[in-house]
Amino acid sequence: MRYHCLIYFDPRTVFDGSPESNAVLAAVGGHDKALAASGHMVMSEALNMPQSAVTLQVRDGKVSTTDGPFMETREMLGGIIVIEAADQDEALKIAAEIPFAKLGYIEVRPAIDFSAPRPRL
């Protein structure tokens, strides 16, 4: 089953030049290679800073845009890793090894299987 690992962090912590943040940033490439070698990696992508974003919405057929992120927070969505895992327990173990977990947060969500019934709210 596929799981999305959404990586959140405060860029002021990740890019502060401290030994801890430098060690985390240095570990990312090797971690991605090891995850790919294990067969768990589907894809990995880093995101640019939120200031480069444009948020849009469509209401009554009209598109409106706003420069910047959807919400103002200290933490930002910094990247996404899509993994294959047997179950949520394995997905959480894999996500715990993502270097950014040491400085931020990793949100782990299962991908939706559209061949199954839709989620009920």
C-alpha positions in Angstrom: 0.0 0.0 0.0 1.2 3.5 -0.7 1.6 6.1 2.0 2.4 9.8 1.7 4.9 11.2 4.2 4.4 15.0 4.3 7.4 16.7 5.8 6.8 19.9 7.8 9.4 22.0 9.4 10.3 25.6 10.4 12.7 26.8 7.8 14.4 29.1 10.4 15.4 25.9 12.2 16.3 23.8 9.1 18.4 26.5 7.4 19.9 28.1 10.5 23.4 26.7 9.8 23.6 24.9 13.1 25.6 21.6 13.3 22.3 19.7 13.9 20.5 21.2 10.9 23.6 20.8 8.7 23.8 17.1 9.7 20.1 16.6 8.8 20.5 18.3 5.4 23.6 16.2 4.7 21.7 13.0 5.6 18.8 13.5 3.2 20.5 12.3 -0.1 21.8 9.2 1.5 18.5 8.4 3.1 16.7 8.8 -0.2 19.2 6.4 -1.9 18.8 3.8 0.9 15.0 4.1 0.8 15.1 3.5 -3.0 17.4 0.6 -2.6 15.1 -1.0 0.0 12.2 -0.9 -2.6 10.1 1.4 -0.4 10.6 4.6 -2.3 8.0 5.6 -4.9 9.0 9.2 -5.2 10.5 12.1 -3.3 10.2 15.8 -3.9 11.4 18.9 -2.0 9.2 22.0 -2.2 10.3 25.5 -2.7 9.7 28.1 0.0 6.1 29.1 0.6 6.7 32.7 -0.6 7.1 31.3 -4.1 3.6 29.8 -4.0 0.4 31.1 -5.5 -2.8 29.9 -3.9 -5.9 29.8 -6.1 -9.6 29.0 -5.8 -12.5 28.8 -8.1 -15.8 30.2 -6.9 -18.9 30.6 -9.2 -16.7 29.9 -12.2 -14.2 32.7 -11.4 -10.6 32.0 -10.5 -8.9 34.2 -7.8 -5.3 34.0 -6.8 -3.3 35.1 -3.8 0.5 35.3 -3.7 2.0 33.1 -1.0 0.8 30.2 1.1 -2.7 29.3 2.0 -2.1 30.0 5.7 0.5 31.8 7.8 2.4 29.4 10.1 5.9 29.0 11.3 6.1 25.5 9.9 5.8 24.8 6.2 5.2 21.8 4.0 8.8 21.2 2.8 8.5 18.1 0.9 6.7 14.8 0.2 7.9 11.2 0.1 5.6 8.5 -1.3 6.5 5.1 0.0 5.3 1.5 -0.4 4.7 -0.3 3.0 2.8 -3.4 4.0 0.8 -1.5 6.6 0.7 1.6 8.7 3.1 0.2 11.3 5.7 -0.4 8.6 5.0 3.1 7.1 5.5 4.7 10.5 8.8 2.9 11.0 10.0 4.0 7.5 8.9 7.6 8.2 10.7 7.7 11.5 14.0 7.3 9.6 13.4 10.4 7.4 16.1 12.9 8.6 13.7 15.8 8.8 11.8 14.0 11.6 14.7 15.2 13.9 13.9 18.9 13.2 10.2 18.9 12.2 7.2 16.6 11.8 6.3 13.8 9.4 2.6 13.4 8.7 1.9 9.8 7.4 -1.3 9.3 5.4 -2.4 6.3 3.4 -3.2 6.9 -0.3 -6.8 6.6 -1.2 -7.7 3.4 -3.1 -10.3 4.7 -5.6 -11.4 1.1 -6.4 -12.7 0.8 -2.8 -15.8 2.7 -1.4 -15.3 6.4 -0.8 -14.4 7.5 2.7 -17.5 8.3 4.8 -17.4 11.5 6.8 
